[in-house]
């Protein structure tokens, strides 16, 4: 067994152990999410457990670099941007950081990561390769900030954020292998570590949450997924569209919810529980079936479409549209963005 694969296997139990420590810390500091009218849970629950994911991933990034599984630029970009987002999220978990300051930090972190990853590479679209230059880099920054924040928005019921991260990352590793063979596995090392760390956290968060990920953890995971999709695009450009497809459930639900709320005149930053997945959880009276359904959609609907894109049998943009249209219909059926 290679050292890189061993590192991935160690990440899960290490994160499980650290999450338990953080749970005790949260209880001792009374760092609890107390249910209110906008909550999807019923009991006061510790928060901030996602810091375990942050510590494991950031701790293993330098090791992956030493093993040759990560380039120096990617190490600096992922480490610096991830730390910045985790720090502002951790502060917000302990008190309150103004929305404007959080957004400024998010854009700074996204910019830092993009610079060290080399920006957005030329992407295949509709039979041609498009190099969008600075416009592409700016769009990529907005994309990263949106993925970061939508991950926070979607982390509202037991297990959903962890299951999303694990299934997306496992799918992305498979797609990387299909795209470039064994040469793609080292580039997918961070993706594997992130999946394993989130799996360790899930022990405490599913099927019943004994601790929540918190803003620091969810923002970090969201940003990592976005940056890893851009890193993968430098390995094989079609992988970017495959990643966007894999992230479809979260992207569609969060985006449709935001648009419908803005159209209704509701402040976009106001806390709520009108996402499609929240409506679905209330309708079923339980969280686990909804979180498991998200994982199933990722593995049995979105991943096969990603395979078609990576193998060149389906254009990336068309693949995204084909993947997202049924998800948009589902989100609409479950009243995404509509108040209770």
C-alpha positions, 0 to 999 in steps of 0.5 A: 500500500502506498503512503498516499493511500495509507494517509487517506485511510488514516484521515477517517479515524483521525477526524472521528477522534478529533470530532469527539474532542470538539464535541466535548469542547463545544459542550463545555463552552455552551457552543450550541445551536438552539432550535428556533423557527428557522431550524430543522432540528429539535434539540440543542446541539453542539456546533463547530465539529467541522473544524476536525475536517479542517485540521485533518485536511490542512495537516495532511496537505504538506504530507501529500506534497512531500509524497509528490501527490501535490504541487507546491503551488496547489499546497500554498493555494489550498492551505492559505484559502482553506485556513482563511475561510475556516478561521472566519467561520470559526469566529462566526460560530463563536459569535457573529461576524458581519455578512460584509466581512464574511463575504470580503474574506470569502472573495479574498480566499477564493482569489488566493486559491485561484492565483496559486492554482493558475486561475481557470484553465481553457475549457471545452464548450460545445465542440471548441476550447474557450480561453476566457482570460481575465473574465474567466478568472473573475467568473471562477472567483464568483463560482468559488464564493457561491459554492462556499456559501451554498454549502453553508446554506445546504448544511441544514439537516443531519448528514446531508453535508457529509454525505454530499462531500463523500459521494462527490469526492468518491465520484471525482476520484473515479472520474479522474482515474477514467480521464487520465488513468493512474496518472490522475490518482496523485492529483486526486489525493486531496480529494481522497483525504477530504472524502475520508475526513468527512466520512469520519465526521459523519459518525457524529452527524448521521443518522442523528446529529450529535454535533453540527459541522458549523460555518467554519467546517461547511465553508471550508468543505465548500471552498475545497470542493470548488478549488479541487474542481479547478485543480482537476481542470488543469489535469483534464479540462473535461473534469471541470464539467464533471465536477459541476455535474457532481455538485448539482444537487446542492447547486440547484437547490441553493440557487433556485431557493435564492432566486425565488426568495429574491423575487419574493423580496426577502433579504438573501442573507436572512436565515430560513428553512425554505430549501427543497431538502428542508421541505422534504425533511418536514414532509417525511418527518425524518432527516436520514431519507432525504440525506440518503436520497442526495447521496443516491442522486449523486451516485446513480444520476450525476456520476454516470453523466459525469462518466459520459462527459469524461469519456467524451461521449457527451459535451460538458455544457450539455451534460450540466444542463441534462443533469440539472433539469430534473434536479430543478424540477424536483426542487420546484416540486419540493417548493424550494424558496417558498415559505412555510 
